[in-house]
Amino acid sequence: MDIKAEVTKIGYEAKKAAGILANSSSTVKNRALLKMAERLVGEAKRIMQENARDLAYAREQGLPSAMIDRLTLDETAIRGMAEGLGQIAALPDPVGEVTGMRRRPNGLLVGKRRIPLGVIGIIYESRPNVTADAAALCLKSGNAVILRGGSEAIHSNLAIAGILQGVLREEGIPEAAIQIISTTDREAVGEMLKLEEYIDLIIPRGGEGLIRAVVDMSKIPVIKHYKGVCHVFVDESADIEMAATISLNAKAQRPGVCNAMETLLVHAGIADTFLPVVAERLRDAGVVLKGCEKTRAILPDAEAATEADWYEEYLDLILAVRVVRDIDEAIAHIETYGSLHTESIVTSDYRNSQRFLSEVNSSTVVVNASTRFSDGFELGLGAEMGISTTKLHAFGPMGLEELTTTKFVIYGDGQIRT
């Protein structure tokens, strides 16, 4: 197979499909999404059969448990994908929304209309649910999508994409609006990243190595999310029970995801009381603690944390713990070691909560809740295309609106410029 020719054809067809999809009605798009959701549930057995092939391969290759967790599809996961599609169908369609209309002194009426980006390329590892989420978000926002998953999920991705494409055919939507690169040859990624004539945006989802490689190779703008070094800061005024519950959930509910807590920061004024309580719960959940000197003075069986631990995205049942002097030191620590992903403060002090919201520069900042809520589904986006930790053009979980841009529209009645 000529990979360059094949990938170029996919890009060309996607560009054509995007032009048609941009002008498709909300009714058409929503009907397709609801049928896709129904079809995914109806085809769950076949999807799980294909997923079992991928899981067997992943285990043969010795992939880490966190990656296998993200790869696994059961009936609950498939119903979750379908529910996400239903939620996306129920959301307002951003395409065509006109905002900011204002009358200029010369009589011109000037505003902005929201439009699709065009063609979006998704390069992702492990997570076959991304196939459905990305396709649905792009369809609703009027964008064509080119999907390139990892070799470890190829059978799952092809099965899901095939179901979605079948619905496109039935609904009269160009099938090229959702395409998947079926070869696992890495050359295909390189060729895809050269298609600046056809692809408008690249969104990589996976480990830091994948994302940096994509950024280095791409001629197309890339949404970046290198890693999720997320923090919970337990302030001196925090409710002990609330703080312990939030910390346990943020670390142990699903440790192999990017919005799991990796570092726990504890105010020195509450450390003697709080750390023994939270440590017991974390250890019962199998979490290994790595602490600073002040932490180990309270928890002597904690391992010693090194400088490297404050930068680490463990994606595992390992947690770095640091006792800080006050909120200023907590914010400074996050600024130094954080990855602009998600940070949470547990506090009863309103002023400190507002300081944290204002001064912490991450894409999602939380007061008195788990970092695990930094997720498109949980935030009411239906699903997410990814999480951007750079500020252009989106910041944080990316939903429908983040997959669009705006153009100026001007209404006149014969005005000319003098």
WONORMO-V51306 format. One record per residue. N is the residue number from 1. RES is the residue in three letters. OMEGA is omega in degrees with one decimal (none if undefined). Layout:
n res omega
N RES OMEGA
N RES OMEGA
//
This chain:
n res omega
1 MET 174.6
2 ASP -172.9
3 ILE -179.8
4 LYS -179.5
5 ALA -178.4
6 GLU -178.7
7 VAL 177.9
8 THR 177.4
9 LYS 178.0
10 ILE 179.1
11 GLY 179.8
12 TYR -179.1
13 GLU 178.4
14 ALA 179.7
15 LYS 177.8
16 LYS -178.6
17 ALA -178.6
18 ALA 179.3
19 GLY 178.4
20 ILE -177.0
21 LEU -178.8
22 ALA -178.2
23 ASN 177.4
24 SER -177.2
25 SER 175.5
26 SER -179.5
27 THR -180.0
28 VAL -177.4
29 LYS -178.4
30 ASN 178.4
31 ARG 178.7
32 ALA -179.1
33 LEU -179.5
34 LEU 177.5
35 LYS 176.5
36 MET 179.2
37 ALA 179.1
38 GLU -177.1
39 ARG 178.5
40 LEU 179.0
41 VAL 179.8
42 GLY -178.7
43 GLU -174.9
44 ALA -178.1
45 LYS -179.2
46 ARG 178.5
47 ILE -178.9
48 MET 175.7
49 GLN 178.1
50 GLU 177.8
51 ASN 178.3
52 ALA 176.8
53 ARG 179.1
54 ASP -179.9
55 LEU 178.5
56 ALA 178.5
57 TYR -178.8
58 ALA -179.7
59 ARG 176.6
60 GLU -178.6
61 GLN 179.2
62 GLY 179.5
63 LEU -177.3
64 PRO -175.6
65 SER 179.6
66 ALA 179.1
67 MET 177.8
68 ILE 176.7
69 ASP -179.5
70 ARG -177.8
71 LEU -169.2
72 THR 174.5
73 LEU 170.5
74 ASP -177.2
75 GLU 179.3
76 THR 180.0
77 ALA -179.6
78 ILE 175.0
79 ARG 176.1
80 GLY 176.1
81 MET -178.8
82 ALA 178.9
83 GLU 177.5
84 GLY 177.7
85 LEU 177.6
86 GLY 178.2
87 GLN 178.5
88 ILE 178.0
89 ALA -177.0
90 ALA -178.3
91 LEU 175.6
92 PRO 177.5
93 ASP -178.4
94 PRO -173.3
95 VAL 178.4
96 GLY 179.0
97 GLU 179.4
98 VAL -177.5
99 THR 170.2
100 GLY 178.2
101 MET 179.4
102 ARG -178.2
103 ARG 176.9
104 ARG 179.9
105 PRO -180.0
106 ASN 177.4
107 GLY 178.6
108 LEU 175.0
109 LEU -171.6
110 VAL 177.5
111 GLY 178.4
112 LYS 176.8
113 ARG -178.6
114 ARG -177.1
115 ILE 176.3
116 PRO 174.5
117 LEU 179.3
118 GLY 178.1
119 VAL -178.7
120 ILE 176.4
121 GLY -179.8
122 ILE 176.6
123 ILE -169.6
124 TYR -179.8
125 GLU 166.1
126 SER -165.9
127 ARG 178.1
128 PRO 176.8
129 ASN 178.0
130 VAL 179.2
131 THR -179.9
132 ALA -177.6
133 ASP -176.9
134 ALA 179.6
135 ALA -177.8
136 ALA 179.3
137 LEU 179.1
138 CYS 179.3
139 LEU -177.4
140 LYS -179.1
141 SER 173.9
142 GLY -179.7
143 ASN 166.9
144 ALA -177.2
145 VAL 172.7
146 ILE -174.3
147 LEU 174.6
148 ARG 179.7
149 GLY 179.9
150 GLY -179.5
151 SER -178.3
152 GLU -177.4
153 ALA -170.3
154 ILE -177.2
155 HIS 177.2
156 SER -177.8
157 ASN 179.7
158 LEU 179.5
159 ALA -179.0
160 ILE -179.2
161 ALA 178.8
162 GLY 177.8
163 ILE -179.0
164 LEU 179.4
165 GLN 177.1
166 GLY 177.7
167 VAL 177.0
168 LEU 179.4
169 ARG -177.9
170 GLU -176.0
171 GLU 177.6
172 GLY 176.3
173 ILE -178.7
174 PRO -178.6
175 GLU -179.5
176 ALA 175.7
177 ALA 175.2
178 ILE 179.7
179 GLN 177.0
180 ILE 175.6
181 ILE -169.1
182 SER 179.2
183 THR 176.1
184 THR 178.3
185 ASP -176.9
186 ARG 177.1
187 GLU -178.2
188 ALA 178.7
189 VAL 178.6
190 GLY 179.4
191 GLU 179.1
192 MET -176.2
193 LEU 175.2
194 LYS -169.6
195 LEU -179.0
196 GLU 177.2
197 GLU -173.8
198 TYR -174.8
199 ILE -175.4
200 ASP -177.2
201 LEU 174.7
202 ILE 176.0
203 ILE 175.6
204 PRO 176.7
205 ARG -178.8
206 GLY -179.0
207 GLY -177.6
208 GLU 179.8
209 GLY 178.2
210 LEU -174.2
211 ILE 178.9
212 ARG 177.9
213 ALA 178.8
214 VAL 179.4
215 VAL -178.9
216 ASP -174.3
217 MET -166.5
218 SER 169.4
219 LYS -175.6
220 ILE 176.4
221 PRO -175.7
222 VAL 169.4
223 ILE -172.1
224 LYS 174.4
225 HIS -171.3
226 TYR 178.8
227 LYS -179.1
228 GLY 173.7
229 VAL -172.8
230 CYS -176.4
231 HIS 163.5
232 VAL 175.8
233 PHE 177.4
234 VAL -176.5
235 ASP -178.1
236 GLU -177.0
237 SER -174.2
238 ALA 169.7
239 ASP -173.8
240 ILE -177.3
241 GLU 178.2
242 MET -177.3
243 ALA 179.3
244 ALA -179.9
245 THR 179.5
246 ILE -178.7
247 SER 179.0
248 LEU 179.7
249 ASN -176.6
250 ALA -178.8
251 LYS -163.0
252 ALA -176.5
253 GLN 172.7
254 ARG -170.1
255 PRO -173.4
256 GLY -178.6
257 VAL -169.9
258 CYS 179.7
259 ASN 173.0
260 ALA 177.5
261 MET 175.3
262 GLU 178.1
263 THR 175.6
264 LEU 177.4
265 LEU -174.8
266 VAL 178.0
267 HIS -177.3
268 ALA -177.7
269 GLY -178.5
270 ILE -171.2
271 ALA -177.7
272 ASP -178.8
273 THR -171.6
274 PHE -171.9
275 LEU 178.1
276 PRO 179.6
277 VAL -176.4
278 VAL -179.7
279 ALA 179.6
280 GLU -179.6
281 ARG -179.8
282 LEU 179.5
283 ARG 176.8
284 ASP 178.1
285 ALA 177.5
286 GLY -176.5
287 VAL 174.1
288 VAL -178.1
289 LEU 173.4
290 LYS -171.4
291 GLY 172.1
292 CYS -177.9
293 GLU -179.7
294 LYS 177.0
295 THR -176.2
296 ARG 173.5
297 ALA 178.3
298 ILE -179.3
299 LEU -172.7
300 PRO 179.3
301 ASP 174.5
302 ALA 175.2
303 GLU 178.7
304 ALA 176.3
305 ALA 174.7
306 THR 177.1
307 GLU -178.6
308 ALA -177.8
309 ASP -178.5
310 TRP 177.6
311 TYR -164.2
312 GLU 166.9
313 GLU -172.6
314 TYR -173.7
315 LEU -174.4
316 ASP -179.3
317 LEU 177.4
318 ILE -176.7
319 LEU 172.4
320 ALA -176.9
321 VAL 179.6
322 ARG 172.8
323 VAL -178.6
324 VAL -175.5
325 ARG -174.9
326 ASP -178.7
327 ILE 178.3
328 ASP 179.2
329 GLU 177.5
330 ALA -179.7
331 ILE 178.7
332 ALA 178.0
333 HIS -179.3
334 ILE 179.4
335 GLU -177.6
336 THR -169.5
337 TYR -175.1
338 GLY -177.9
339 SER 178.2
340 LEU -178.6
341 HIS -174.1
342 THR 178.1
343 GLU -178.8
344 SER 171.8
345 ILE 172.6
346 VAL -171.7
347 THR 169.9
348 SER -177.4
349 ASP -176.6
350 TYR -178.4
351 ARG 179.1
352 ASN 177.9
353 SER -179.5
354 GLN 174.7
355 ARG -179.4
356 PHE 179.1
357 LEU -175.8
358 SER -168.8
359 GLU 176.7
360 VAL -167.2
361 ASN -177.6
362 SER -174.1
363 SER 174.6
364 THR -179.8
365 VAL -167.9
366 VAL 173.8
367 VAL 173.3
368 ASN 174.7
369 ALA -175.9
370 SER 173.5
371 THR -176.8
372 ARG 178.3
373 PHE 176.2
374 SER -171.0
375 ASP -176.3
376 GLY -179.5
377 PHE -177.5
378 GLU -178.3
379 LEU 175.9
380 GLY 179.0
381 LEU -176.9
382 GLY 174.6
383 ALA 176.0
384 GLU 175.2
385 MET -178.6
386 GLY 177.3
387 ILE 179.8
388 SER 174.0
389 THR 168.3
390 THR -167.8
391 LYS 177.1
392 LEU -2.9
393 HIS -178.8
394 ALA -178.1
395 PHE -178.7
396 GLY 179.2
397 PRO -174.6
398 MET 177.0
399 GLY -174.2
400 LEU -175.3
401 GLU -179.5
402 GLU 177.2
403 LEU 176.8
404 THR 170.9
405 THR 179.0
406 THR 170.4
407 LYS 177.0
408 PHE 171.9
409 VAL -173.9
410 ILE 175.2
411 TYR 177.5
412 GLY 174.5
413 ASP 175.6
414 GLY -178.0
415 GLN 171.3
416 ILE -178.2
417 ARG -179.4
418 THR none
//
